[in-house]
Amino acid sequence: MSKRLAESRRWLVYVGCSQLLTLPLCSVAAPTLGNDPDVSRLRTAHSRLMPVTESRPSQLARMALRPTADKPVKPVDRTITGRVIDEQGSGLPGVSIVVKGSQRGSTTDAEGNYKLVIPDGATTLTFSFVGYLAQDVAIGSQSVLNVTLKQDTKSLEEVVVVGYGTQKKADVTGATATVTQKEFNAGVINNPLQSVQGKVAGLVIQAPNSDPTNNRPAIRLRGTSSLSANSEPLIVIDGVAGANLTSVAPEDIERVDVLKDASAAAIYGSRGANGVIVVTTKRGKSGQTQIEYNGYVGVQNVTKNPDVLTADEFRQKAQELGVKAIDGGASTDWFKAMEQTAISHNHSIGISGGSNKFTYRGSLVYLNQPGVVKNSGYDRLNARLNLVQKAFNDRMEIQLLVSQQFSNKKFIDYNAFRAATKMNPTYPVYNADGSFFQLASPQIEEENPVARISQITNDAKEKQTLVNGKVSLEVLKGLKVGVNASLSDFNYFSGYFVPSTFRGYANTGKSLANRFQREVIDKLIESTISYNATFGKSSLNVLAGHTYQKLGSEEMFAENRDFPDIFGYNNLEAGNPLPDGGNTRVVRSNKYEAILVGLLGRLNYSYDEKYLLTANIRRDGSSRFGANNRWGVFPSLSVGWRISQEPFLKNSSVVNDLKIRLGYGVTGNQDGIGDYASRLIFSQSGFYPTNGGFRSAYAFTQNANPDLKWETSAMTNLGFDFALFNNRVQGSLEFYNKDTRDLLFNYPLSIGQKYGSENLTAVVGSVLANVGRVNNRGVELSLTYQVIDKGKFNWQTTLNVAHNRNRVVSLTNDFYKYNTANPTTYGGIGSGQGGFANTFPIVLQEGYPIGQFYTARFLRFDERGNYVYEDNGGGGRDPGGKDRTYLGSSQPYMTLGWNNNFQYGNFDLNFFFRGSLGQKALNGPYLLYANPGNFPGNNVLAYAFQSGIGQGVASQLSSLWIEDASFIRLDNFRLGYRIPGLDRYVRNPQVYVSGQNLFVITKYRGIDPELRTGSSRDVYGGPGDNSVNLSPGIDPVSFYPRTRSFVLGVSVAF
């Protein structure tokens, strides 16, 4: 055989041997090929075939191979071994090693050693471990790869947004929390704070119901600190303090930072007592233009309605009891007749990009959210533009932010649900002629609820415009000056119309309409100067500034009656006086102005990145304060010690970071003070008849109080920040004590009584004064645990738990005395309403929390179905007087949030539980509508015939109706899938499904256990008193239902 023929056979045999081992040519030649260098090249190429000599044997061999020529040759695997160590040379156990672009991988053993069989053609291994930076390592021809992983300190390098600037997380000495966009709740969300609900320990965000028009939730941070002033945190959006949250679409938000304690919030002075929520919107990034789209379609349904008798049950019960009941001949579920499946949709498009000198981002967001109650709904359009220009070698930065929002709201009267609860289910919705069924003279529980929500028009339009400009200039190295100016213009325009055809409670058969308009203009200008320097191991940052803010509002209201229905609310002047000559035309207008001036300063000092100090001071002057207290000073001081940087812990294998923080600060709350609350007010007060007409009457309507000032909160905070076990466990633990004094409260006076430091004479029966003290103390824990981090599969769980104890310490000072022997009660069920005695379920009393229930303790029903109470001095028969006792609080003992994130390949899964434990609630629907004596005149709850209440026995307020309202709710669920294979056309294409309010675990029998802890409602759903905090925890019978929602969404970038 010639040498060339032999070579050709060798090439041919190698290619065919893997497929045709039965060929004689393979069995003879294959053993001779093992160390041939040409074969090594073939093993790399897998299928190279060199030219062969056209001899007869080679032709036969080639023919034999031809049927398998298209089949791939089995790759040749090889083994890689090595060791993974940290920067100190210690082996790292559990490190994930994955062949990049595949699912093949392994993990290191207890000593950091690993062994991995890799496929032929693999080029890169990815090494990853919790708390360390991931590394991609080229394989090359190596069979041994040793790798050193560096610790991931990016969490310490992260920036926290604080007042008038930012700080590295490692340097922060106050109590703060940050929620980024990737952590936001998903679903149908029309207020940005719903995105962070349950995500921050101690921050309670409560939506009272699922009404899309009522999109401002109640917010509490570390408890309720006021009796009559606003207890909500200050909102700061892109540096504008007091901005309106509804002006920002959730899709435009980058992050939310929460400043919890006084040492962090004191820089905001007289508005920082309830904490501060800082919202940062998205900015453009340098690089090519990127277009992002996010959209979803959501379906919402009612979760639960009151369990009233159906029409069949109504007829059957009347027959069982032998009572005569009106049978309207229909079978109507009044709740279902008002409700619908609501289909929402939301679309967001953003365009961003720029260079290293100029960046831009613009966005449009549209939300359409019909309500689950017919004729209610909300739609909103947001437009936002953010431009940033750098100049003078990046020493100057100019930022311009312009935003616009338009929204429309369609309201419904919650009394419709009150009527639906008691309306006879045998009545029809419509008469035979298609008109609404109506009783001739209905009471409020006897209205046709469908007619109420269909015939009454109640809508509003809102427009908000914000222009915000910022300029900063580095004058010298480390020395920077800045100016921030903004102008906000908010317009609200509403209309209300009741046609003459509506037969409702107190309706006169005459049409009624009104219009209301308000404009609020907020002007802000701030100037700051800051200096940053490093001296050896010392770092110093000093900030000083001045702020001027002017808030002005104008409003007008007009109402008239008795005009043609065709006009709606668009022609009020067409109305006519009523026959009795009464003045039916109502017109009023108001104008308000308030000015706030502040001087502020802050010093941050760090030594060796271990010893930290922050000092703040602010001096505020406000036109709202009384003449004797026009200015206030609000200081704070906090220190921190990064123990993990000490030599004895620096190389710890357990403790990666540990910082102790201690802070004390004083802040104020002026939101309970009206623009002219300190002055003597003389205004129009009704009308008097004269010469066949009417003239306005005037009278004093407010006492002066030159001593009026802000509420003052002093808070001490002790905190621990930690990262353990290679940063697998991270978290913080906070202990705080917040003491609020000089509480704003309306104290009763007698006409002619002397009061205050200037011995003024009272001209009306009360005065707004600073009296009293409330204490909040508690503990908060935030914990994040990276359970699994194994290449394609990750699981991270986060838990936050908070406990707050609220107590009214004092309600008396030298000038004003509170009657603790006969304390004031709130949240009333007044006399003449439903046959109740004049009793109120919530008491304001020293030594007890705000929202303390105070009524008789129910023991049992006697043989006649009468209430029997615990005897506390009234013989067990005086539930509204001597037998009253303290029965728990509407304030929760503990709140919690538990979040879980899973990632596997292209899938991600998130579910979030939120809970509140230990609070009580007054079940208003059961109190009012679980009495069998109301049947068959009205419908009742099915429970009425199990309650034990005797026939003819009136419902009575007692502990029987005060229930445990603790709950745990699956608040949010999201499953997403990143679509692979489309990277050539789009970036990060993803589809997802999500759900909200999927289920709730509770013993509470009402519709939903989550009631606003920051509202003032009576059991009928109306205002319980003139304050905003004194009667929480009451479940009203006039309500809007809760919903469960499911969403299908998509996000993509181009």
N, C-alpha and C positions, 0 to 999 in steps of 0.2 A: 504494500500500500504506500503511495507517495506521501511525502510529508504534508503537502497541502491538503490531500484527501483526509489524512488523519486529523488535521486541525479542524477541517470543516465538520467532521463527524463529532468532534468534541463539542463544538459550539451547539450543534444540533441536539446532541444528547442532553446537554444541560437544560435547554429550553423544554424538552419533552419529558424529562425524567419525572418531574413532579406530577405529571398527569398520566404517563403511560409506563408505569414501572414494570409492566409485564413484557415490554419489548426486550428482546435479547440485547439490543444495542445499549439500552439503559442499564441492564443488570451487569453488563460487562464493563461499560465505560464509566459509570457513575462513581465507583470507588476510587478511580484514578484522578478525580477532579477536585478533591477536597481542598488542596492548598494552592491550586492554580490561581495566580494573580488575576488572570482574565475572568475567572469565575467570580472573584470578589466584586469586580466591576459589574458583572451581570446581576449579582445579588442586589446591588444598589438600584439598578435600572429595572429589575424584575422581568423584563420582556424583550431585551435587545436580542436581535438575531443577525449574526454576521453572514456575509455571502458564503455560499457553499459551492463546491465543485459539482458540476452536473454529472456525477457518476451514478450508476444504477443503484448502488446501495443507498446513497444519499437521497435520491429521488423517492425510493420506497419509504425511507424514514420520514421524509417530509410529507408524503401522502398520508402516512399513519398519523402524523401530528395534526393535519389539517382540520379534522372535525373539532379539535379543542383549541383552535387558534384564538378564538374570541373569549375563552374563559380566563379569568384573572389567576395569576400565580399566587399561591398562599404566601402572605408576608412573613418575613423572618423576624420574630420577636427577640429582644435582648433584655438583660437585667441591669438596672441601675441601683447602686447602693450608696449610702452616705449617712451623714449625721447633721442634725440641725441644732444650732446652739444660739444662745442670746449673746448680748454684747459683753457679758462677763465670762463667757465660755462655758456656761452651764447648759446641759442638754435640755431641749424643750420637748416634753411629751405631748402627744396629741396633735402635732402639727399636720395639717392637711396638705398632701402633695398630689397634684392632679396634672395629667397630661393636658396641656392647654388645647382647647377646642374639642375635647373628648370627655367621656364620663369615666375613664380609667384613672384610678388613683389609689392612694394608700395613706396611712398615718404613721407617725413616729411612735416608738415604744417609750418606756419609762426613761430611757437614757438618751432619747433623741435620735436613735438609729432608725433607719427605714430601709426597705427593699421593695423595688417596684419593677415589674415587667412592663416594658414599653413596646408599642408596636413599631415595626419598621417604618421609617419616615417621620417619626416624632421629632420635633425640633426644640420644644420648650416645655419646662416644668414650672408650675405655679405653686409656690409655698405660701400658705396663709395660716394665721393663728390669731385668736382673739387677743387684742391688746398690742399687736405688732403689725408693722407695715407689711403688706403682701409683696412678694418678690417673684418676678419672672426670670428664670435662669435658662440660658441656652445650653442644650445638651452636647452638641457637637459629637465628637467621637469618644467622649469620656464614658467610662463605666462607673466612676466614683464621683459623686457630687456632694461636697460639704458646703453648707450654707449657714450664714450668720444673719438672723433676723433682728431688725432694729425696733425698739419699742415705739409704739404709736402714741405720740403726745399731742395729736391734733385736737383732742377734746380740751386740753389745757390751753391750746393756742386759739381756740374758738373765741369769738368776740361776743360780748354781751352788750346790748344796747341799754345804756343808762340815761339819766336825764342830761341833756345837752352834751352828748358824746357817747363814746364806747370805751369798754375796757376789756382786756384779756380775761377770760374766765378764771384763769389762775390767780389774777390779781384782785378779783372782786371780794369785798369784805361784807357786803350786805346780803340780805336774803332775796335771791332772784330766781326766776325760772324762765326757760325759753322753750317755745314750741315752734318748730319749723314746718314749712308747708307739707313736707312728706309725712308728717305726723298728724295732719289735720283729719278730722272726721269727714267721711264721705257721705253723699246722699243729697236730698233736697234741702238746701241750706240757703236761707235768705238774709241771715245776719252773720257777720264774720265771727262773732264770739261763739256761735254754735259749733264752729270748726274746732275750738279748743275746749269744749265742754267736757269736764271730767279729766282733763289732761294735766292739771296743775293742782298739787296738794294745797288745800285751803281755799281754793277758788271755786265758789259755787255759782253755777250759771243755770238759771231755771226759766224755761219758757212755760207760761201758765197754761197754755193749750196749744193746739195746732192751727190756730187762725193765722193765715199767711199775712194778714194786714197788721197783726199785733206782733211785729218782728223785733221788738226790743225786749230781751229777756231781763229778768231781775238778776243782779250780780252782787255777790257778797265775797269779800276777801277777808278772811280771819274774823268772821262774825259781824254782827250788827252793832254799830258804835254810836247810834244816834236815836233819839226819840222822834223827832219831827223833821230833821234835815235829811238830805240825801245820803245814803250809806254806800253808794256805789263808787268804785275806783274812778280816778281821773283817767280819761282817754286821751292819749297823745298819738297823733298820726303824722308820721314823717316830720316830727318836730313841732307840730301845731297842737298846743295844749287846749283841751276842751273841744276837740273836733268831733263831728257827728259820725258815729260808726257806720250808719246806714249809707253814707256817701261812698263807701268803698265796697267793691265786689270781693267776695272771698277769693276768687281766682287771681286777683291782683296783689294778694298779700304774700310777702316773702317769709315773714316771721312775726311772732308775737312774744314780747318780753314782758314779764310781770315783776314789778318791784314791790315786794311784800312788806318789808319792814321800814321803820321810820328813817333808819340810817341811809337807805337807798332812796326814799321818797321825799326827804326833807328839802331837796333842791327845788321842789315844787311848792314849798311853803304852805300857804293857807288853803291849798287844794289837795294836799297829799295825805290827809289823815286816813283815808280809806284805801290807800295803796294806789299804784299807777299801772295802767296797762299801756305799753308802748307798741304801736303797730308800725311795721316797716313794709312799705310796698316794694314791688319789684322794680329793678333798674336794668338798663341795657348793659350788655357786655361786649367787649371788643371782639371783633371777628366778623365773618360774613353774616349777611342777613339771615335771620331764622324766623320762620313763621310757625306758630304753635296753635293748634286747635284742640279744644276740649268741649265735649258736648254730652248731654245725657237726656234720656227720657225717663220720667219717674211716674209711678202709679201709687196713689195714696188711698187708703180706706180707713174707715172708723174702726177703732179697736174694740170699743165697748160703749153701750148705751145703758141708761137705767133700766133695770129689770121690772118693768111695769106689766100689768095684766094685759094679755091680748084680748081681742074682741070676744073670742069664744070663752076664754077664762072669765071675762067680765060677766057675760050672760050666765055662765054656769055658777059663778059665785053668788050672783043675785038670786038665782033659783035655790041654791043651797040654803041661803040665809032667809029666804022668804021675803025679800024686800022688793019693792017696786023700783025698777030702774028704767031710765029712758033708753030705748033702743032705736038708734038712728038708722038701722038697717044695713050698715056698712061694716066692713072689717078693715080698719085703718091702723097701720103702724106709723104713727106720726113722725117718728124719728127717720124711718126709711123714706117717708114722703118728702122730707127736707134734705136728705143727704144724697150724695152721688159719689161715684168713683172719680177722683181728680187725677188728671193726666197732666203732669208738668213737663216742661222742657227748658233746658238751659244751654246756651251756646257762648263760648268764649274764644276769641281770636286775638293773638298777640303777635306783634312784629317787633323784633329787636335786632340790634347789631351795633356796628361802629368801628372805630379805630382806637389806637392808644391815646388819642386826644379828644375824641368825641364819641359819645355813646347815646343811644336813643332806645326807647321802648314805648310803643303805643298799643292800646288794647281797646276792644269793644266787648262788652258782656251783656247778654240779654237773657232775662229770666221771665218765664210766664208760669205762674203758679195759681191755678184755680183752687178754690177751697173745696173741702168735702161737703160743705153746706152750700146748696144752690144759691146763686147770685152773690157769692163772696169770692174774692180773688185778689191777686196782686201781680202786677207786671212791672219790670224795671229795666232800664237801659243805662249802662254805665260806660262812659268814655274817659280814657286817661292817657296822658302823654307825659313822659318823663325824659328830659334832655339834660345831658351833663357835658360841659365843655371845659377842657383844661388848657391853660396857657402859661406863658412865662416859665418854660421848663418845668411844667407841672406844679409850680408854686401857687398858681391861682386855679380855683375850681368854681365854676358857675353852674348852678342847677336851677332848672325851671320845671315846675310841675303844674299841670293844668288838668282838672278833672271836672266832669259834668255828669249829673245823674238826673234822670227823669223817671218818675214812677206814678202809677195809678193804683188806687185802692178802692175796693168795693166792700163795704162793711155790711154786716147783718146784726140785728138786735139780738143779744144773747137771751132776752126774755122769751124768745120763740121756743127755746128748749125748756124753759120753765113751764110754758103753756103745754108743750108736747108731753111733759110728764103727767100732767093732771087732766089732759083733754080726754073726754069719753071716746074710747076706741071704736064705738059703733057709729060715730058721726062720720059723714063722708068729707072728703077734701073739697069736692065740687058739687054744686047742685046739678039737677038734670039739664038746665040750660047752659051749663058750662061756667057759670059764675061761682065765686068762692062761697062755700057754706059759711054762714055767720050766725051767731046768736044775736038776738035783738039788742041786748044790753050786757055784753060780756064783761066779767071781771078779768084781771090780768092772767089768771090761770085758765080762762075759758075762751081765749082768742083762738082763731084758726091760725096755727103757727106758720102754715104754708102761705097763707094770705099775708101774714106779717112780713116774711122775708121776700115775697114776690111783689107786693104793692108799694112798700116803702123804699124810696131811693135814698141811699146814704153813701156818698163816694167822695174821694179826695184826690187831688193831684199835688205832687211834690216836685220841686226843682231845686237842685243844689249845685252851686258853682264854687270851685275853690281854685285860686291862683296862688302859688307859693314859689317864692324866689329865694335862693340862697347864694351867697358869695363868700368864699373864704380865700385868704391870701397869707402865704408864709412870708412875713416881712423879713425876718432873719431866721437863721437856722434854729428851729425849735419854737420860734415865736410866730403865732398865727392869730389873725383877727378874722372875725366873721360877722355877717349880718343875715338875719332870717326875717323875711317879711311875708305876710300872707293876708289874703282877703277872702272871706267866705260869705256867700250870699245864699240864704235858704228861704224858699217861698213855699207856703202851704196854702192850698185853696180847696175848701170843702163845700158841699151842698147837701141839704137834707130836705126831703119832700114827702109828706103824707097826703095822699089824695082823699077827697071827700068820700069816696066809696069804701074806704077802709073802716071797718067797725071794730075798733080795738078799745082797750081799757082807757077810760077817760077821754075818748074821742067825742068831739062835739058834732060830728057830721059836717064839719067845715075843713077845708084843706089847710094845711100848714106848711110853710117852707122857711128855710133860713140859709144864709150864706155866711161863711167865715173865711177871713184871709189874714195871714200873718207873714211878715217878712222879718228875718233875723240877719243882721249884718255883724260879722265878727272881724275886727281889724287887729292885727298883731304885728309888732316890730320888735325884734330882739337883736342886741349886739353883744358879742362876746370877744374876749381876748384870752388866749391860752399860751402856756409855755411848757415845753417838754425838754428835759435834759437828763443826761446820765453822767454821774460822777463816780468813777470806779465801780463799786458794787451798788451804788445808790441810784435810784431812778425817781424822778420828780415830775409831777404834772400839776400845774396850777391853772385854774379857770376862774374868770370873773366875768360878770355880765349884767346887763340891764334889760328889762322887759317891760313893754307897755302894751296893754290889751284893752280894747274898747268894744263892748258888746251893746248893740242897740236893737230894739225890736219895735215894730208897729203892728197893730192888729185892729180889725174892724169886724163887727158882727151886726147882722141885720136879720129881722124875722118879721113875718106877717102872716095873716090868715085870710081865709074866705075869698079865694079868687078861683077862676076857672082852672080845672086840673090840667088843661092842655099846656099851660105855661110851665108846669113843673116848678123848679126853683129859679127860673130865669127871668121872672118879671114880678118882683116883690111888690112894686108900687101899685100893682093892680088889685091888691087886697082891699077889703071893706071893713069898717068898724063893726064890732058885734052889736046886736040889737040893744044890749044893756048899756051901751055907751062906753064900755070899758076900753082902755087904751091897749089895743092889740099889737100896735106897731112897736117893735123893740129895736132900738139902734144904739150901739155903743162902740167906742173906739178908745184905744189906749196907746201910749208911747212910753217906752222904758229905755233907760241908759245906765250902764255901769262901767266903771273904769277900774282896772287893776294895774298897779305899778309895782315892780319888784326889782330888788338888787340881790344878786346871788354870787356865791363863791364856793369853790371846791379845791381841796388839796389832796392829791394822792401821792403817797411815798412808799417806796419799796426798797428794802435793803437785802441784797444777795438773793433776791427772789424767794426769800423765806419770811421776812418780817414786813407786814403790810399795815398801812394806816390810811384811812380816808376820813376827811372832815368836810362837812357841808354847812353852809349858813345861808339863810335867805331872809330878807326883810321885805314884807309886803304891806302895801297900803291900798285900801279899797274904799270906793265911794259907798259901798253897802254897809260898812261898819259905822257904828255910832260916833258922834263927835268926840266922845271921851276915849275912844279906843280905835283910832283911825289906822294905826300901824301895829304890826306884829312881827316878832323875830322868831325864826324857826331854825335851831341848830341841830347838828347830829355829829356823832363821832363813832367810828368803828375801827377795829383792829383785826388782823388776821395773822396766823402763824402756820406756815406750811411745814409741818413736822416731818413730812416725808423727804424734805430736802436736807434734814439733819444727817450727819454721818452715820448715826446708829440705825437709821431707817432707809438711807438712800439706796442701798443695794439689797433691800428686802425682797424676797421672792413672793411674799404675800401682799405687802402694802406697796402699791404703786404710787398712790397719791393720798395724802391726808392733810386736811387744812381745818383749823379751828378758827371760828369767827365770833366776835362779840361786838355788839353794836347797841347804841342808845341814841334816840332822836326824838325831836318834838315836831309835830306837824299840825296843820289846822284843817278845818272844814267850814267853808262859808256858803255851801250850796243850799243851806236851809234859810238863808237870809235873802229876802226879796230886795229888789233894787231900791225901794224906799221904805223898808221895814222899820227903820229906826226913827221915822219921822211921824209927826202928828198929821193924820190924813182927814180931810174934809171933802166929802164927795156926795154925788147924787144918791138918794136913798128913797126910791119909790116916787109916787105921784099923789097929788091931792086935787080934788075937784074944785073948779072955780068958774063961775059965769058960763056954765054949760060945757066946759072943757076941762082939761087937766093940765096941771103944771108940775114941773119937777120939784121934789122936796130934797133938801140937802141936810146933812147931819155929819157929826164926827163918826168916823168908822174905824179909826185906829189910834191907839195911844202911842205917844212918842216914847222912845227909850234911847237916850244918848249914850248909855252904857253898853249897848248891844255890840257883840263882837263874835268872832269865830269860835267854834268848838275846838278844844285843844286836846290832842292825843300824844301821850308820851309812851314810847314803846322800847322795851329791852328785848334783844334777840340774841340767842346763843345758837350757833350753827356748826355743823360738821359736814365737810365734803370729803368723800372718800372714793378710791378706786382700788380694788383688791383682785388678787389672783390673775395677774397679767391683764388687768382692766376688764376681766370678764364680769365682775360685779362693780357697779358704779351707783352712786346715790348721794343723798344728803339727808340730814336729820336736823330739825329745827325745833327750838323751844322758845316761846315768846310770851310776853306779858304786856298787854296794851291797856293803858288806863286813860279813859276819855273824860274830861271834865268840862265845865261850862256848857252843859248841854242846852240846846235851844228847845224851849218848851213854852206853850201858851198857858200862862198862869191866870187863874180866875181872880178878878178884882171886883170890888163893889164900887158903884159910881160915887165919886167923891173921895175915894180912899187915896191916901198918900202912898207913894211907892218910889223905889229907886234911890240912888245916891243923891239925887237932886231934889228929893221929896216932892215929886210931881203929883198932880191931882188927876185921878182916873176919870176919863170922859166916856169910856166904853167898858165893857165887862171883862176884858182880858188884856194881857200884854205879852208880847214875845220877849223872853228874857233868857239869860244864860244861868241856868241853875242845874245842879245835879251832876252825877258821875256814874259811868258805866265801865265795867271791867270785862275784858276778853283775854283769856289765857289758853294756851293750847300747845300741841305738839304736832309736827308734820314729818312724814317719812316719804321719801321718793327713792325708789329702788329699780335699777335696770340690771337684768341678768342675761348675758349671752349664753343661752342654754346649749345651743349647737351651732358650730361654724365649720362645716365639713364640705368645703368646695361648693357644690351645687345646692346643698341644703343648709339653710340657716333658720334658727329660731331664736327670737329675742322677746323677752317678756318684761313688762314694766308695771310696777305697782306703786300707786300713791295712796296714802292713808292720812287723814287729818282728823284731829279731835279738837274741838273748841268748847270752852265753858264760858257762858255769858251770864253776867250778874249785874243787876241794878244796885249800885252801892248807896247812892244818896239822891234825894229829890228836893233838898231843902238848903237854903243859905240864909244869910242875915236878913234879907229883904223879903224872901218868898218862902212860905211854909207849905209843905205837902201834908195832907191829912192821911197819915199811914193807918190810922184806926178805921177809916172808912175810905179805902183807896178807890181810885177811878177804874171802872171797867169799860172794855171796848169790844168791838165786833158784834154789835148788838142785834138782838131779836126784840125789837121794841114793842111796847104795849100797843094793842090794836092790830098787830100783824099776826094773823093766823091764830088768834086767841091766846097768845103767850103772855105770861106775866112780864113785867119790865125787867128782864134779866139779860146780862151780857156775859159771855163766856171767858173773856180774857182780862186779866187784871194787871195793872201797873203797880208794883209794890217793891219797896226796898228789900234787898236780900234774895230776890228771885229774878229769873231771866226775863227778858222781853219775850212776850208770847206765852206767858204762863196761864194755863187754863185754871179757872177758879169757879167751881160750881159744886152741886151736891154729888156725893158718891152714891150711885144706884146700887141697891142690894137685891131687890126682887120685886115681882108683882104680887099683890095679895090676891085673895080668892075672887075679888071683883075686877081685877085688872088694874088696880090703882098702884101708882109708884110707891115703893117703900125705899127710904134713903137712910144712910148712916146718920145717926143722931149726933150732931155737933153743936147742940144747943137749941135746935128748933124742933125737937121731938121727932126728927125724921120726916117732917111734913112741910119744911120751909126751904125748898130747893133754891129760891132766889134770895134768901136772906141768911139766917143764922146757921143753916146746915151746909153752907158752902165750905169747900176745902180746896187745897192745892192738888191738882191732878196731872201734873206733868207739863212739859213745854213743847211748843211747836218747833223749837230749835233742835236740830239733830245732834246726837252724841258723837257720831262719827260719819265722815263721808269718805268714799273710796272710788278709785278707778283702776281697772286692771286691763292692760292692753297686751295683745300678743300678735307678733309679726312672724310669718313663715314665708320662706322663699325656697322654691325648688325649681331649678332650671329657669324656664320662662314664666313660671307661675308664681304669684304672690297671694298670700292669704292673710287677712287681718280680722280679728274680732275684739270687741271692746265692751267690757262690762262696767257699769257705773252703779253705785249704790249709796244709800243714805240710811243710817240706822239710828233708832232711838227716839225719833220725833213722834209727836201726837198730832192728830187732826180731828177737827169737828166735822162729822159727816152730815152736812146740811141736807142733802136729799133724803137720807134716812130719817133725820129728825123731823122733817116737814111732811114727808109723803109715805111714811110707814105706819100710819095710824088707820086702823080699820074703820074708825068712826067717820072718816071722810068719804067712805064708800056708801052708796053708789053715786053720791052727788058729783064726785070726781073720781078719776082713776087713781090707783094707789100702786105702790111697789108690791110685788108678790110677797115680800117678806112681811107685809103688814099683818097677814093672817097667821104668822108664826111668831110675831113679836111678843104676844102676851098682853098687849094693851087692851083694856076692856072697852066695850061699846060705850060711847059717851064720855070717855076719858080723854081729855085734851093732851096733846103731846107736850112734854116738859123737858126743858134743857137739863141734862145731867150727864154723868160719866158714861151712861149707857150709849151715848152717841159720840163719845170721844174715843178714838181708836188708835191702835198702833199703826203708824203710816210708814214703817220701815220698808225698804224695798231694795232689790237688786235687779237691774235691768240689763238685758243684752241690747245695748244702745246702738251699736254699729257693727256691721259685718261687710267685708269687701273681699271679693275674689277677682284677681286680675290675671291676664295672660298677655305676655309680650309676643307679638306675631313675628316669627323669625323669617328670614329669607327676603325681606323687603328693604334692606338697608341701602340698596342701590337707588331706591326711589324716595323713601321717606326715612325719618329717624324716630326711633322709639315708638313704633305703632303699638298701641295697647287697647284691649277691650276689657271691660270689667262689669261686674254686677255687684250691687251693694244693697243692704237693707238697713232700715232704722227702726228702733223700737220694736224689735222682733218678739220679745216677750218680757214679762215682769214677774218677779217672785215677790209676793206680798200677802199679808193677812188683811189688808184694808179692803172693805167691801164696796167702796165707792168706785167711780169710774177710773180714777188714777190716783195713786198715793202722792204724787209729786205736786205739791202746792207751793205757791210763791211764799217765801219767807220774808219778802221785802215788799209786801203790799198791804193795803188797808181795805179790807172787804168785809161786809157783813154777810150773813148767811143768804141774803137775796142777791148777792153779786154787786151791790151798790157800795159806795164809799162808806166805810164804817166810822170814820172820824176825819179830822182835818190833818192828821199826820200820816206818814207813809209807812211807819214801821210797827205800829202798836197793836195791830190785830192780824198777825199772820196765822196760817194754819187752818183757815176756815174754807171748807169746800162748798162753794155756792151752788144754788139750784139754777141760776142763770149762767150758762156756760157755753163754751165752744168745745166740741169733742176732741179727744186725742186721736192721732192717726198712726198707722203703720205704713211705711213706704218701701218700695223696691225700685231700684234704678238700674238701667242698662246704659253704660257710657262708653265713650271712645276718646282716646287722646292720641295725637300724632303731631310730629314736627317735620318741617320741610327745609 
